[in-house]
Each structure stands twice: as structure tokens, then as C-alpha cells.
Amino acid sequence: MLKFKAVTLLCILFCASSFNLQAADAPAVAPASAAPAATVAPAAPASIAPAPAAPTPPEILVQGGLLGAISSSIDNVQGQLDLNNDLVDSWRLRAGRAADEIDNLVNQRSSRSNVSIAGDFLMLSAVWIGVFAILFLLGRLIASRLNRHRVLIERYRVQALLNYVAPYTLPAVISLPLTLYVSHFMSASVGRALALCFAYATSSGIVSTSVLLCVIVMFNAGHKRAAVRIIRQYSPRPLFLIGFLAALSDALTSPQISRQLGSNVTSSIAVFTGLFASVVFCMLVIKLRRPVAHLICDRSLSGRLHQPALQESLKIFSGLWYLPILLMILVSAIHLIGAGEDSQKALRCALLTTVLLIATVFLSTVFQHLFKPADAAAERGGHVYKERLLSLCHAVLRIALAVVFIEVLGRIWGFSLFEFAQRNTVGRVISDSLSSIGLILLVTWLLWVVLDTAIQEALKPPLNKRSARQPSTRIKTILPMLRNAIKIILVVICSITTMANLGINVAPLLAGAGVVGLAIGFGSQQLVQDVITGLFIIIEDTISIGDWVVLDSGHSGTVESLTIRTLRLRDGKGFVHSVPFGQIKAVTNQSRQFAYAFFAIQFTYDSDIDSATALIREAGGSISDDLLLKGNLQGPLEVFGLDRMDLNGVVLTAQFRTVSGGQYGVSRAFNERLKKLVDKTPDVRFAQTFPQVVMSPHAEANADEPPVPPKPTVTNSDGSESPAGV
């Protein structure tokens, strides 16, 4: 809405500034060389054939797209532009005549002295001031007494009305006719005319101010009191000044005053007072736009709930109420500067512009309600494409509405964009270029809306995790990269085609981009290898974000991100490793689909195998019954039995099938519980990692016999030993 209002204001100011301002009440001054040329030129003889008509200028050929067309149009306008100096000449002539009238007014001989003329002014002014002062005091006294009455003691708005009407409105209305009645007994003079002008202007300013404040006071209720207080605080003096200056300007242009002071003097002063009043009015409107908007749109809660359409319309009008007023002020200022020619036409155009502005804003609001997006639940129900396309249609309709508004506004003020585009070569080139650019942007926008919506919907998690399938890690990895690639491609294509339609030669740009791409391809073969390898790794779904992988280079960890060139891992210690795809030859992915928590438990030879197997099953059953751990399981415990025997003992094996990454927690919990169960069972013991002494039954029978002494040995010359006696 803010953008639309800004565009509207710019269009209004542009159309208003395109008019030729001309003077009204002063005659136009012809150039000095025009009259002699008209009198000296002889009449053409009848026998002489008329001169041939000037040849029609050839149609301008425009090259260079939109920028070339704009450049050609600017040159054409500059070549044909002829400044109209009638306005400046008329004001110069008016100023000269006003100076002569003032000189005649000062130097003219009169039967009355200047003192008597000044006395007339002072006498009439004193009459008006005296009558107004007496009536003001009387009205103030009456208002104060009435406000203390029990009927009006709680009626604040009635009290405020009495405080404005009794001391101000009625005295100003009564004092002016009494002053006019007294002036009939005085002879006509400049002093009398000036006194009547100021009395009329002052009375008008007071009456207009009090009447407007009475209207404002009627809204002093509920939440509107703050706005009314602000308006009553800041508006009295500007309103009085506006009414005073407007009435003074009107009085100076009356025939009676013009005959006394001079038509050029009074008209010049009237123009300047009117302009000053317009400036003050404009500043007051801008300063009070928010309080007045609050008065317009603030309604009771029941009214807002039962009449939402009316509330929306009032809200729109409260945000735009000052624009037609500023437009009228602008038209009146132009009318004053141009001395009032074609005032009816300018006023009619201003009124039509106001109606057009209100109708356009109303249609924009209707479109906004028609294409209002649905709630989040509806969007999740499969209507996301419909909502995005409706949003696109809404934007296109608003653009079309803006174009129609500009065209109708131009026709109101005497200019048509479509006629300019059809009848002028430059206009045709500009319209064709703008149409092509608009079509390119629309198609690009439509493609991006469809593709981006599809990608976002594929990445969006479902509402019900049990009934819907979660997006895979492969989708989460590939689709963001694909979205960025699509965005870059669409932006590049749209930029190149737009520059081509603007008239920019894109061939050197494309050639330069091709050369740069070729140089990069030859100069960075390793980069190309990394990119291609990474592309195939991502397409083949070898690695995804969140997987725990082990690379042949020795790096291992969780995949945090995948770029177009590198793989980023975070290991168990929290360190981050960035590995280029070109250095990856083999990948071990430990996070795909499922895993196994494998157990190989070694017991001593003297342990009971059946008891050990029962303990393993009991520990597995406790894991399956655990609420926190059974979510990681994909099946019951599988006990494979006695797997092997070695020097340290016997080995029993078993396993759980778990989700990816869940095998570590299951293994730790199983080992802990099995250890506690084995500690409580006397006939089952874990095997040790050192050799054990095993006693045979024969060795136990000969345990009481003395040990056999060792045989004597002899050390040889080479350092070896041999039995003695050999």
C-alpha cells in the first residue's frame, strides 16, 4: 500500500507539473519584433503561386533498445522545446502597472488630507473592535453561566460548543454588519476600504475557525478524545490565519476595493495572500493527518465487528484523506500563479483525479481480499501451489491496475500513454521494450514460484510423523543445492535478456564469460575434479547430511554440510574436517538404514554354558523392555551360541538389529546389565586374558611325593649346556 501511494503521488505531481501556466487578468506581452514584422510584411500578389508545403520530416529510426529510445526522445524534446515566457511577461507587466498605481495613489491630489483618510481607517477599525470586544465579554459571561447549569454540567461537548459559539461566532457575525452600517455614513476613501477589508477578513477568519472547531468537538467521545485534544490544541491559529488570508484575498478582488486601490495592486496582493494561505493549509493538513485519520477510522467494537467492510473502507480512507486535499491545494496554487485561466477545467480535472484515486484504492482493497492467502492448515492440505499462483495473479493485477490508473490519469489531464506508444516511433520502441521486459520477468517469476514451491514442499516435514513419510537425508542434501542453482540460472538468464532489451550489447559479455569459464576449466583441473566427484557422490546418495562416515584418508565424523567442492565432517572430539571430494576414494557410511549391536562374550572353561546363555538372554530381554532403548531396536536379541574356544576360554556371540547410530547405546547398556548379572551368578565367570594353570588328576595323586632334583649340567666352550657325564 505504501508503494502504491508513493507511485500515485509521483504520477499526480508529474501530471500537474506538465501544464503550461498562463496569466489571466493581465494582457500577454507580445515580443518586440513581432509587431514590426507584422506591419512591414507586404501582401503577396494574387498571381504568385503559393509556396509548396514543407516536406514531412522522415520518421525517426530508433536503435539501441529502451535506453536508445529514451535517449532519442530526450533529444527530440530538447530540440522542440520552446519555453513559454507569457507568464513571466504578464507578471512583469502587472508589477509595473501596480507600481504606477501605487505612485498615483500616493501622489494624487484629493480634497481630503491623509490624516482624515487614516482617521476613517482607525474609526471603522475601532467600531469593529469595540463591538466585538463587548459581545465577546458578554458571550463569555453567558457561556460560563450556562455551563454551570445542572443540565449541562456533564455534557462536555455542549459546553465546548457554547464556548466557541457565544464568545466568537456570534460576536464576529454581529460586529461585521454594524461596521458596514457605520461605513455608510462616511465618504468613500482608501482608509474606509482598507478598514472594511480587514474587518471582513477578521470576521471570516474567526467564524470559519469557530465553526470548524465546533465540528471537531462533536467527535469528542471515547477513544477519539486524544485526537480531538490534539486538533483543538494545534489548529486554531492556523485555521484563523487561513480564513483571514482567504477572505482578504477575496475582498481585495471585489470591484469596490479595486476602484479605490487599483486593480493590479489588489490582484497582486490577493495572489500572494492566497499562496500563503495555501502553504499554511498544506502544513496544517500534513501535521494533523494522523489525528484526523484516528477520528475517521475509530469506531466502537460492535460496529467494527458487525460491519467489517465499512471498517476496512474507513481505514483506507483514513490513510488517504489528505491526498485529495493536497491535490486541491496544488491545483489552487497553480491556478493562483497562472492568474486563474481555465479554472473550471482545472477544478474538474482535480475532482476527477480524486474520484479516480479513491476508486483505484477501493479496487486494490477488493483484490487484496479476493486473493487473501488461506491459513496454515489449508496450505498444508495441498493448496500451496494454488496459494502461490493466486499471489502471483494478485501482483500482476496490481501492476495492471497501476498502469490503468496512470493511463486514465493522463487522459484526464490531456495525455495518453497508449496513443504515444501507437503514433510515435519512440513510443512504439519504448512500449515494445517494456512489454518484452515485463513478459520476461513474469515468466521468470512464474517458473521460480513453481520450482521453489515444489522444493519447499519436498523439504517441509509432515504434520503427523507417524502417518507421513519424513524427507530423506538425500533430499535434504540435494534440494537446497538444486534450489540455489535454479535461482542463479534464472537470475542470469533474466538479466541477460533484460539487458538485451534495454539495448545493451550482451555479445561481448557472453564471449568474455565463455573465455573466463574456459580459462578456469583449464587452470583448475583439481577444482573441476572435486566438483564432478562431489556431484556423483551426491547423486548416487553415497553421503548425506547427518551421516557418520569413515573416509579412506583416516577422517571420520558426522557430515555437517556438503558444498559443491568439499565435505565437512565433525569428529567425536568436536573438531571439523574439510575434505575435498577429489581426495575421497572410499567411503564407509555407518548411518544407512540399520546397524547391528554385536556382542562376543568370553567365559572361562569352568563356567556353565547354559547359565551363561540364560544370562545373555535375560540381559537382552531387559533391553527390549526398556522404554528409552526399545525405540532403537528393530528386532529381538539373536543368540548364536558358542562361537569358538581358545586358550583364554569359550566365546558366546549374540546381536541386536538397531537403527543407524543406535548400536552404541544398546551395546553399552547390554554390557552393563550383563556384568551385573554375571557378578550375581557363582557358576559363570568372565575369562581372563592371561594363561591359567590346569591341574590333571594324575598330578593331583603325586602331589605328596618330593620333587625330583635337577640333573647336573656342564657348560661347553661355545656357551651351551649339556648333561654331566655325557
ZIBELZI-V601510 format. One record per residue. N is the residue number from 0. RES is the residue in one small letter. NEAR is the number of other C-alpha atoms within 12 Angstrom. Layout:
n:N res:RES near:NEAR
n:N res:RES near:NEAR
//
This chain:
n:0 res:m near:18
n:1 res:l near:12
n:2 res:k near:12
n:3 res:f near:24
n:4 res:k near:24
n:5 res:a near:15
n:6 res:v near:20
n:7 res:t near:33
n:8 res:l near:27
n:9 res:l near:18
n:10 res:c near:26
n:11 res:i near:35
n:12 res:l near:26
n:13 res:f near:17
n:14 res:c near:30
n:15 res:a near:31
n:16 res:s near:16
n:17 res:s near:15
n:18 res:f near:22
n:19 res:n near:23
n:20 res:l near:29
n:21 res:q near:28
n:22 res:a near:33
n:23 res:a near:24
n:24 res:d near:26
n:25 res:a near:29
n:26 res:p near:21
n:27 res:a near:22
n:28 res:v near:22
n:29 res:a near:19
n:30 res:p near:15
n:31 res:a near:10
n:32 res:s near:11
n:33 res:a near:12
n:34 res:a near:12
n:35 res:p near:12
n:36 res:a near:12
n:37 res:a near:13
n:38 res:t near:10
n:39 res:v near:10
n:40 res:a near:10
n:41 res:p near:9
n:42 res:a near:10
n:43 res:a near:10
n:44 res:p near:8
n:45 res:a near:7
n:46 res:s near:7
n:47 res:i near:9
n:48 res:a near:9
n:49 res:p near:10
n:50 res:a near:8
n:51 res:p near:8
n:52 res:a near:8
n:53 res:a near:8
n:54 res:p near:8
n:55 res:t near:8
n:56 res:p near:8
n:57 res:p near:8
n:58 res:e near:12
n:59 res:i near:19
n:60 res:l near:18
n:61 res:v near:25
n:62 res:q near:24
n:63 res:g near:23
n:64 res:g near:32
n:65 res:l near:31
n:66 res:l near:26
n:67 res:g near:27
n:68 res:a near:31
n:69 res:i near:26
n:70 res:s near:22
n:71 res:s near:25
n:72 res:s near:27
n:73 res:i near:16
n:74 res:d near:16
n:75 res:n near:19
n:76 res:v near:14
n:77 res:q near:12
n:78 res:g near:11
n:79 res:q near:10
n:80 res:l near:11
n:81 res:d near:11
n:82 res:l near:13
n:83 res:n near:18
n:84 res:n near:18
n:85 res:d near:25
n:86 res:l near:29
n:87 res:v near:24
n:88 res:d near:22
n:89 res:s near:30
n:90 res:w near:31
n:91 res:r near:21
n:92 res:l near:24
n:93 res:r near:32
n:94 res:a near:22
n:95 res:g near:18
n:96 res:r near:23
n:97 res:a near:26
n:98 res:a near:21
n:99 res:d near:20
n:100 res:e near:24
n:101 res:i near:21
n:102 res:d near:16
n:103 res:n near:17
n:104 res:l near:20
n:105 res:v near:16
n:106 res:n near:12
n:107 res:q near:15
n:108 res:r near:11
n:109 res:s near:16
n:110 res:s near:12
n:111 res:r near:17
n:112 res:s near:17
n:113 res:n near:19
n:114 res:v near:16
n:115 res:s near:20
n:116 res:i near:24
n:117 res:a near:20
n:118 res:g near:22
n:119 res:d near:31
n:120 res:f near:30
n:121 res:l near:25
n:122 res:m near:26
n:123 res:l near:38
n:124 res:s near:34
n:125 res:a near:24
n:126 res:v near:27
n:127 res:w near:37
n:128 res:i near:26
n:129 res:g near:23
n:130 res:v near:29
n:131 res:f near:33
n:132 res:a near:22
n:133 res:i near:23
n:134 res:l near:27
n:135 res:f near:29
n:136 res:l near:20
n:137 res:l near:21
n:138 res:g near:27
n:139 res:r near:28
n:140 res:l near:18
n:141 res:i near:21
n:142 res:a near:27
n:143 res:s near:23
n:144 res:r near:19
n:145 res:l near:22
n:146 res:n near:24
n:147 res:r near:18
n:148 res:h near:15
n:149 res:r near:11
n:150 res:v near:13
n:151 res:l near:19
n:152 res:i near:16
n:153 res:e near:13
n:154 res:r near:20
n:155 res:y near:20
n:156 res:r near:24
n:157 res:v near:27
n:158 res:q near:29
n:159 res:a near:33
n:160 res:l near:31
n:161 res:l near:31
n:162 res:n near:31
n:163 res:y near:35
n:164 res:v near:33
n:165 res:a near:35
n:166 res:p near:30
n:167 res:y near:39
n:168 res:t near:33
n:169 res:l near:33
n:170 res:p near:33
n:171 res:a near:38
n:172 res:v near:32
n:173 res:i near:31
n:174 res:s near:35
n:175 res:l near:35
n:176 res:p near:23
n:177 res:l near:27
n:178 res:t near:35
n:179 res:l near:25
n:180 res:y near:16
n:181 res:v near:23
n:182 res:s near:30
n:183 res:h near:17
n:184 res:f near:14
n:185 res:m near:23
n:186 res:s near:19
n:187 res:a near:25
n:188 res:s near:32
n:189 res:v near:33
n:190 res:g near:30
n:191 res:r near:33
n:192 res:a near:39
n:193 res:l near:32
n:194 res:a near:37
n:195 res:l near:43
n:196 res:c near:40
n:197 res:f near:35
n:198 res:a near:40
n:199 res:y near:37
n:200 res:a near:32
n:201 res:t near:37
n:202 res:s near:39
n:203 res:s near:37
n:204 res:g near:32
n:205 res:i near:38
n:206 res:v near:35
n:207 res:s near:35
n:208 res:t near:32
n:209 res:s near:35
n:210 res:v near:30
n:211 res:l near:27
n:212 res:l near:35
n:213 res:c near:29
n:214 res:v near:22
n:215 res:i near:32
n:216 res:v near:33
n:217 res:m near:24
n:218 res:f near:32
n:219 res:n near:29
n:220 res:a near:20
n:221 res:g near:16
n:222 res:h near:19
n:223 res:k near:26
n:224 res:r near:23
n:225 res:a near:22
n:226 res:a near:29
n:227 res:v near:33
n:228 res:r near:25
n:229 res:i near:24
n:230 res:i near:35
n:231 res:r near:30
n:232 res:q near:18
n:233 res:y near:21
n:234 res:s near:33
n:235 res:p near:29
n:236 res:r near:22
n:237 res:p near:31
n:238 res:l near:34
n:239 res:f near:32
n:240 res:l near:31
n:241 res:i near:35
n:242 res:g near:36
n:243 res:f near:35
n:244 res:l near:37
n:245 res:a near:37
n:246 res:a near:31
n:247 res:l near:38
n:248 res:s near:35
n:249 res:d near:28
n:250 res:a near:33
n:251 res:l near:37
n:252 res:t near:30
n:253 res:s near:22
n:254 res:p near:17
n:255 res:q near:22
n:256 res:i near:31
n:257 res:s near:28
n:258 res:r near:21
n:259 res:q near:26
n:260 res:l near:36
n:261 res:g near:30
n:262 res:s near:28
n:263 res:n near:35
n:264 res:v near:33
n:265 res:t near:37
n:266 res:s near:37
n:267 res:s near:36
n:268 res:i near:29
n:269 res:a near:32
n:270 res:v near:36
n:271 res:f near:24
n:272 res:t near:31
n:273 res:g near:38
n:274 res:l near:29
n:275 res:f near:28
n:276 res:a near:32
n:277 res:s near:36
n:278 res:v near:24
n:279 res:v near:28
n:280 res:f near:36
n:281 res:c near:28
n:282 res:m near:22
n:283 res:l near:29
n:284 res:v near:31
n:285 res:i near:22
n:286 res:k near:19
n:287 res:l near:28
n:288 res:r near:28
n:289 res:r near:27
n:290 res:p near:33
n:291 res:v near:34
n:292 res:a near:27
n:293 res:h near:29
n:294 res:l near:35
n:295 res:i near:30
n:296 res:c near:30
n:297 res:d near:31
n:298 res:r near:25
n:299 res:s near:18
n:300 res:l near:14
n:301 res:s near:11
n:302 res:g near:16
n:303 res:r near:18
n:304 res:l near:13
n:305 res:h near:13
n:306 res:q near:15
n:307 res:p near:18
n:308 res:a near:17
n:309 res:l near:19
n:310 res:q near:22
n:311 res:e near:26
n:312 res:s near:27
n:313 res:l near:28
n:314 res:k near:26
n:315 res:i near:31
n:316 res:f near:31
n:317 res:s near:26
n:318 res:g near:28
n:319 res:l near:36
n:320 res:w near:33
n:321 res:y near:32
n:322 res:l near:33
n:323 res:p near:30
n:324 res:i near:24
n:325 res:l near:29
n:326 res:l near:36
n:327 res:m near:31
n:328 res:i near:31
n:329 res:l near:30
n:330 res:v near:38
n:331 res:s near:36
n:332 res:a near:32
n:333 res:i near:33
n:334 res:h near:32
n:335 res:l near:35
n:336 res:i near:32
n:337 res:g near:31
n:338 res:a near:34
n:339 res:g near:27
n:340 res:e near:25
n:341 res:d near:23
n:342 res:s near:24
n:343 res:q near:14
n:344 res:k near:18
n:345 res:a near:32
n:346 res:l near:26
n:347 res:r near:18
n:348 res:c near:29
n:349 res:a near:33
n:350 res:l near:24
n:351 res:l near:24
n:352 res:t near:37
n:353 res:t near:31
n:354 res:v near:22
n:355 res:l near:28
n:356 res:l near:36
n:357 res:i near:28
n:358 res:a near:23
n:359 res:t near:33
n:360 res:v near:34
n:361 res:f near:26
n:362 res:l near:24
n:363 res:s near:30
n:364 res:t near:27
n:365 res:v near:21
n:366 res:f near:24
n:367 res:q near:22
n:368 res:h near:19
n:369 res:l near:17
n:370 res:f near:23
n:371 res:k near:21
n:372 res:p near:23
n:373 res:a near:21
n:374 res:d near:12
n:375 res:a near:13
n:376 res:a near:13
n:377 res:a near:14
n:378 res:e near:19
n:379 res:r near:20
n:380 res:g near:16
n:381 res:g near:17
n:382 res:h near:20
n:383 res:v near:28
n:384 res:y near:28
n:385 res:k near:22
n:386 res:e near:26
n:387 res:r near:29
n:388 res:l near:26
n:389 res:l near:25
n:390 res:s near:25
n:391 res:l near:28
n:392 res:c near:23
n:393 res:h near:25
n:394 res:a near:23
n:395 res:v near:24
n:396 res:l near:24
n:397 res:r near:27
n:398 res:i near:22
n:399 res:a near:19
n:400 res:l near:29
n:401 res:a near:29
n:402 res:v near:22
n:403 res:v near:23
n:404 res:f near:36
n:405 res:i near:32
n:406 res:e near:27
n:407 res:v near:28
n:408 res:l near:35
n:409 res:g near:29
n:410 res:r near:21
n:411 res:i near:27
n:412 res:w near:31
n:413 res:g near:19
n:414 res:f near:20
n:415 res:s near:23
n:416 res:l near:26
n:417 res:f near:21
n:418 res:e near:18
n:419 res:f near:21
n:420 res:a near:22
n:421 res:q near:16
n:422 res:r near:15
n:423 res:n near:23
n:424 res:t near:26
n:425 res:v near:34
n:426 res:g near:31
n:427 res:r near:27
n:428 res:v near:33
n:429 res:i near:33
n:430 res:s near:28
n:431 res:d near:22
n:432 res:s near:31
n:433 res:l near:26
n:434 res:s near:21
n:435 res:s near:23
n:436 res:i near:26
n:437 res:g near:22
n:438 res:l near:19
n:439 res:i near:25
n:440 res:l near:25
n:441 res:l near:23
n:442 res:v near:20
n:443 res:t near:28
n:444 res:w near:27
n:445 res:l near:24
n:446 res:l near:25
n:447 res:w near:29
n:448 res:v near:29
n:449 res:v near:24
n:450 res:l near:26
n:451 res:d near:29
n:452 res:t near:26
n:453 res:a near:22
n:454 res:i near:27
n:455 res:q near:25
n:456 res:e near:26
n:457 res:a near:25
n:458 res:l near:23
n:459 res:k near:25
n:460 res:p near:20
n:461 res:p near:19
n:462 res:l near:15
n:463 res:n near:11
n:464 res:k near:11
n:465 res:r near:9
n:466 res:s near:9
n:467 res:a near:11
n:468 res:r near:14
n:469 res:q near:19
n:470 res:p near:20
n:471 res:s near:22
n:472 res:t near:28
n:473 res:r near:26
n:474 res:i near:27
n:475 res:k near:29
n:476 res:t near:36
n:477 res:i near:33
n:478 res:l near:29
n:479 res:p near:28
n:480 res:m near:23
n:481 res:l near:24
n:482 res:r near:27
n:483 res:n near:20
n:484 res:a near:18
n:485 res:i near:23
n:486 res:k near:22
n:487 res:i near:16
n:488 res:i near:17
n:489 res:l near:27
n:490 res:v near:21
n:491 res:v near:19
n:492 res:i near:20
n:493 res:c near:26
n:494 res:s near:22
n:495 res:i near:25
n:496 res:t near:27
n:497 res:t near:30
n:498 res:m near:26
n:499 res:a near:27
n:500 res:n near:32
n:501 res:l near:30
n:502 res:g near:26
n:503 res:i near:20
n:504 res:n near:20
n:505 res:v near:21
n:506 res:a near:15
n:507 res:p near:14
n:508 res:l near:17
n:509 res:l near:19
n:510 res:a near:13
n:511 res:g near:13
n:512 res:a near:16
n:513 res:g near:14
n:514 res:v near:14
n:515 res:v near:16
n:516 res:g near:15
n:517 res:l near:15
n:518 res:a near:14
n:519 res:i near:15
n:520 res:g near:17
n:521 res:f near:14
n:522 res:g near:13
n:523 res:s near:15
n:524 res:q near:15
n:525 res:q near:20
n:526 res:l near:21
n:527 res:v near:24
n:528 res:q near:23
n:529 res:d near:26
n:530 res:v near:25
n:531 res:i near:22
n:532 res:t near:27
n:533 res:g near:33
n:534 res:l near:28
n:535 res:f near:20
n:536 res:i near:30
n:537 res:i near:31
n:538 res:i near:19
n:539 res:e near:15
n:540 res:d near:22
n:541 res:t near:33
n:542 res:i near:42
n:543 res:s near:35
n:544 res:i near:31
n:545 res:g near:28
n:546 res:d near:34
n:547 res:w near:29
n:548 res:v near:34
n:549 res:v near:28
n:550 res:l near:30
n:551 res:d near:16
n:552 res:s near:19
n:553 res:g near:18
n:554 res:h near:28
n:555 res:s near:31
n:556 res:g near:34
n:557 res:t near:33
n:558 res:v near:35
n:559 res:e near:29
n:560 res:s near:29
n:561 res:l near:36
n:562 res:t near:30
n:563 res:i near:30
n:564 res:r near:28
n:565 res:t near:30
n:566 res:l near:40
n:567 res:r near:31
n:568 res:l near:33
n:569 res:r near:25
n:570 res:d near:23
n:571 res:g near:16
n:572 res:k near:11
n:573 res:g near:12
n:574 res:f near:16
n:575 res:v near:19
n:576 res:h near:26
n:577 res:s near:27
n:578 res:v near:31
n:579 res:p near:30
n:580 res:f near:34
n:581 res:g near:26
n:582 res:q near:24
n:583 res:i near:29
n:584 res:k near:19
n:585 res:a near:19
n:586 res:v near:26
n:587 res:t near:22
n:588 res:n near:27
n:589 res:q near:29
n:590 res:s near:28
n:591 res:r near:25
n:592 res:q near:18
n:593 res:f near:20
n:594 res:a near:26
n:595 res:y near:30
n:596 res:a near:35
n:597 res:f near:25
n:598 res:f near:32
n:599 res:a near:26
n:600 res:i near:37
n:601 res:q near:33
n:602 res:f near:36
n:603 res:t near:27
n:604 res:y near:26
n:605 res:d near:21
n:606 res:s near:23
n:607 res:d near:23
n:608 res:i near:26
n:609 res:d near:17
n:610 res:s near:23
n:611 res:a near:38
n:612 res:t near:32
n:613 res:a near:21
n:614 res:l near:33
n:615 res:i near:39
n:616 res:r near:30
n:617 res:e near:24
n:618 res:a near:35
n:619 res:g near:38
n:620 res:g near:25
n:621 res:s near:25
n:622 res:i near:35
n:623 res:s near:27
n:624 res:d near:17
n:625 res:d near:18
n:626 res:l near:11
n:627 res:l near:15
n:628 res:l near:26
n:629 res:k near:26
n:630 res:g near:22
n:631 res:n near:30
n:632 res:l near:33
n:633 res:q near:24
n:634 res:g near:21
n:635 res:p near:25
n:636 res:l near:33
n:637 res:e near:24
n:638 res:v near:29
n:639 res:f near:20
n:640 res:g near:26
n:641 res:l near:23
n:642 res:d near:19
n:643 res:r near:18
n:644 res:m near:19
n:645 res:d near:19
n:646 res:l near:19
n:647 res:n near:23
n:648 res:g near:28
n:649 res:v near:30
n:650 res:v near:30
n:651 res:l near:36
n:652 res:t near:26
n:653 res:a near:31
n:654 res:q near:32
n:655 res:f near:39
n:656 res:r near:31
n:657 res:t near:32
n:658 res:v near:25
n:659 res:s near:27
n:660 res:g near:28
n:661 res:g near:29
n:662 res:q near:30
n:663 res:y near:24
n:664 res:g near:25
n:665 res:v near:37
n:666 res:s near:32
n:667 res:r near:20
n:668 res:a near:27
n:669 res:f near:35
n:670 res:n near:27
n:671 res:e near:19
n:672 res:r near:24
n:673 res:l near:31
n:674 res:k near:23
n:675 res:k near:19
n:676 res:l near:27
n:677 res:v near:29
n:678 res:d near:16
n:679 res:k near:15
n:680 res:t near:18
n:681 res:p near:14
n:682 res:d near:20
n:683 res:v near:31
n:684 res:r near:30
n:685 res:f near:30
n:686 res:a near:25
n:687 res:q near:18
n:688 res:t near:14
n:689 res:f near:11
n:690 res:p near:12
n:691 res:q near:14
n:692 res:v near:8
n:693 res:v near:13
n:694 res:m near:11
n:695 res:s near:10
n:696 res:p near:9
n:697 res:h near:10
n:698 res:a near:11
n:699 res:e near:11
n:700 res:a near:10
n:701 res:n near:13
n:702 res:a near:12
n:703 res:d near:9
n:704 res:e near:9
n:705 res:p near:7
n:706 res:p near:8
n:707 res:v near:7
n:708 res:p near:6
n:709 res:p near:8
n:710 res:k near:12
n:711 res:p near:12
n:712 res:t near:14
n:713 res:v near:15
n:714 res:t near:13
n:715 res:n near:12
n:716 res:s near:8
n:717 res:d near:8
n:718 res:g near:9
n:719 res:s near:10
n:720 res:e near:14
n:721 res:s near:15
n:722 res:p near:13
n:723 res:a near:12
n:724 res:g near:8
n:725 res:v near:11
//
